Every structure is written in C-alpha cells, then in structure tokens.
Amino acid sequence: MKIGFVGAGRMGRPIVDRLRAAGHEVTVLVRRPEARAAAEADGLTWAATLAETVQEADAVFVVVLTDEQVRSVCLGPEGVLAAMRPGATLVQHTTSHPATAGLLADAAAPRGVGVLDAALSGGPHDIAAGRLTLWVGGDEALLDRTRALLDTYAAPVMFVGGLGNGQRVKLVNNALFVAQVGLAVDAVRLAGSLGIDEPAILAALQHGSGASRGLSVVAGGGSVEAVAGRIGALMLKDVNVVRAVAHGAGADLGILGTVLASDAVEKKVLGQAE
C-alpha cells in the first residue's frame, strides 16, 4: 500500500521501518532542509509538504507529540485531511484529547476518509519487535480492513469501541502507570526510613508481589532521582490531559487523583518544583 507518514521521530521512525520492511511504499514528511540529506541517506522517500506526503496515500499515519500538533497537521485547508483522497484512512497514534478524534472524523467524513483513533502503549523497542500495544477506537469494520498494516508493528491490536475510546483507554492507562511509579518512589522512601538502602529495596521488590511496570521504570533508571529526567516531561503532558478530560466529564479520579497529586508524583516523577 501507499503510506503517508507525519512524525517520523522517536516512535514514528521504527513504525516507518516496519512498514517498509513489509513491502509498503512510505512517504515521510521532512520539512527541515537539513533533515532531507539524512532521509535520503537512509533511503527514505520524503515530501516537503503535508499535501505531497498524503495526497496519493491509501493510509496516513500521524505520530506527533501533542494534541495541538495533531489538530495543526490534520485540520484546516492546509491540513492532512484536506489533501487525502476519498477512501483513504487516517491512523492517529498521538496521545490527545478524546474530543480531537471527533473533530478529525467530522472533517474527514465529507471527503470520504476514514479515521482510526489508535492510541499506543510501548516504546521504540516494542515497535522494532512487532509487539506495540494498540487500543483502537472507531469503526470496527475499518479497523479490520486496516489491521494488516497495524499488524506489521503491533500486537495486540485491540478494538475498544467508538472514536475517542482509544485515547480514553490510553489516558486511564497512563494515569495508572504514573501512579504506580509514584507509589514505587514512595516505597523507596519508606524503605529508607526503615534502614533499607535504595539499591537493595529496588532489587528485592522486583521479585515480590509488589512488582509493577512502574517499579521497573524506577529500578531501570538506577535511582529515584533519575525518574523525572527520564519520563517527567512526557508523562506530565498526559497527566494534564487526563485531569482535563476527567474534569470535563465530571468524573472523580479517586485514589488515582490523590496519588497523582502527591509529592512523590509531582516532584519525583513529573519533576515539578514547589
């Protein structure tokens, strides 16, 4: 298939590599002149504008950083959706506000373009191994038609309901993950108060019933002090979105909200100053 790709960065580039390895023709948006030589050296087909990137594509992937960037590249007369051909599919991977999925669908429908709200969980190493997790909201029949593309780099690919639900699942997942990291940080504090040093407690807990992905992140960085530098900026963005979505829905974050507002999370995980 012909693929247009917007956002071939830390997460996007390994997806590009997997799609190309599966035999698909991928055109990558490369706006900066200094990046074009690198793209050519890597054998990538590139385009300098959004329209050139997507106008002949059967499917377009968006893997940018923020909700604002999703809206900027996808919507409006110069956006991706305005240039896509009828019958094509937009696969939106960026963590964003669930309402954005609806805006994309509203803009896509008059052009006969399908939209999949395909939130992801994992890192570049998971993509390279073909085991990225995808939570996909939208039309299940459209997902079925697109699944062969997604299967080149993701497993499992899970249908979670209507548009926006992919993002809702991702936001709940990330709230739980950040809370788990915060609890692991506080467990290290408690252990220190009981006379157990940090390396010893991190090593021990990974083999107990208290183990979690959050604990693994703390232990993998070697210390509590390294956590914020590794995940703080990225997770702060997602925590802010989940707080806004919950507030807008009148939903109570409950214990998750309490942990997310704790010093362990605010200072040690998200790196926020007092």
Order of alpha helices (4+ residues) and beta strands (2+ residues): beta-alpha-beta-alpha-beta-alpha-beta-alpha-alpha-beta-alpha-beta-alpha-beta-alpha-beta-alpha-alpha-alpha-alpha-alpha
